Amino acid sequence: MNQSLFIISQNLRNVIENNFEHDEISETEQREIIETITNELKTKTDSVASYARKLKSDIEVAKNELDRIKNILEQRKNKAEKFNDYVLMCMDIMQESSIEGETSKLTIRKPSKVINIYDESKIPTQYLIEQTTVKVDKLSIKEMLKNGHEIKGARLEDGKRSLSVK
């Protein structure tokens, strides 16, 4: 029977707590039971570790695939921009601002106004927006708290436990 890691651990705990305290079974039987459950635990641990490694690998594959798709997207955007430039050039050569097909129409739009800031240092201050970024220096606070200092608004706590799979 393929039991979960949790169930196997519970079984081992129950056997130790319930059967061994009351001397209901012999020492040989106790060793056999513990050995059987321990072997199940080792096998399940290997399966759990293998699954954890597979998930980590799947994450890496997904990240790589995401990067690949981002590259494809960028390539397609560049290709579309170059194609639009090509169509505009052809229409300029034909001196046409609009071409109609059976189901489609190409039209050159007038360019919209865009701003070109060629020297920010010359822009008057009334057109500047000041941005201030404040960031907490967590490393310094951590060191101070570790050294026994008290800092209002901060305390040292245990972080999240993590699992090491080897």
N, C-alpha and C positions, 0 to 999 in steps of 0.2 A: 504494500500500500504506500503510495507516494504522499507523505504527510508534509505539512508546512514546517518551516524552521521553528515557528512559534509553538506548534503542537509538540514537536520533538523535544524542545526545551522544557515545555510544561510537563511532559511525560517523565523526563529525567528528574525534574524537581519533585514531582509527586511520588515517584518511586523512592527517592532518597528520604523525603519527609515522612511518608506514610508507612512504608514497609520496613524500613531499617530501624526506625525508632522503637518499634514494638517487637522486634525479634521474631516476626511471623514466618520468615523464610531463612534458610540456612545461609551461611557466609558464601558458599560456593554459588548458590542460586543468585545471591545479591550481586556477586562479581559478574556472573553471566548476563544478568539483566542490564547492569550498568554498561558492560562491554557491548551488548547488542544496541542499546540506545545511543551509546557514544559513537559507534560505527555509523549508525543512521545519521547522527548529528554531523559527523565528518563528511559523509557523502552529501548531505543537504548543504553544508557549508560550502563545499566545492561548487555545487550547483548555484548557490546564491552568489558566490564570488564570480562565477562564470557569467551569470546573468548581468551582474553589475558591470563587468568589463564589456559585455556586449552593448549595454546601454551607453556606456562612455564612448565606445566605438561608433555607435549609431549617431550620437551627438556630433562627433567629429565629422562623420560622413555628411550629416545634414549641414554643418557649417561650411564644409567644402562645396557642397551643392549650392548653397545660398550664394557663396562667392562666385561660383560659375554662372549662376543665373543673373547675378548683378552685372557680371561682365557682358553677358549676352544682351541684357537690357541696354547697357551703355553703348554697345556696338550698334544695336538696332536704332537707338536715338541718333547716333552719329550718322548712320546710313540714311535715315529719314531726312535729317537736316541737309545732307549733301544732295539727296535726290530733289528736295524742294529747291535748293539753290540751282540745280541743273535745269529744272522746269522753268524757274524764273529767268535764267539765262536764255533758254530757248524762246520764251515768250518775248523777252527784250529784243532778241535778234529778229523775230517776226514782227516786232513793234505792235504786239497785241496785248491789251490789258485784260482780255477775257476770251476764253475759248470754250465753246460748248460742244459736248459729245452727245451721244444718244441718251445716256442716263446721268451724265455728270457735267459739271461746269467748273472750270478753273478761272479764278479771278485774282488779279493782283490787287492787294489792298494798299492803301496809302500807309506809309510808315507812321507809327505812333511816336510821340515825343519821348525821348529817354534822356536822363541826366547823365552827364559824364563828369565825374569829379576827378580832375587831372592833378590837383594839388590841394590836399586837405588842409595844409597849414595856412592857406590863404582864405579859407572860409571864415566869415565873421562868426564870433562866438554865439550870437543870437540863433544861429542855425546848427549849433552843436548840442548834442544830448549827452549829458554826463551819466555814465553808468558806474556804479560802485558794486563790487562783489565782495561779500564778507564770507569767509569760510572758517570753520572751527578747526583749530590745529589739534586734531585728535591724538597724534603721536606724542606731542608735548604733554597734553592732559593725561594720557595713559601713563607716561613716565612719572609725572608728579603724583598721581594717585597710587602707583606702585610703591613709591617712596614714602607713602604715609601722609601726604598732604591732602587737605580737603579742598575741593573746588565746587562752589555752588553750581548746581545745575548739571553735575556730572557725578557718576559713581562707576566703580569698576565692578563688572559682573562677569560671570562665566558665559562664554559665547556658545554657539550651537555646537553640539558634538558632531563629529564627522566620522566617516567610515573609511578606513584604509583597506584597499583591496590589492593584494599582492599575489 
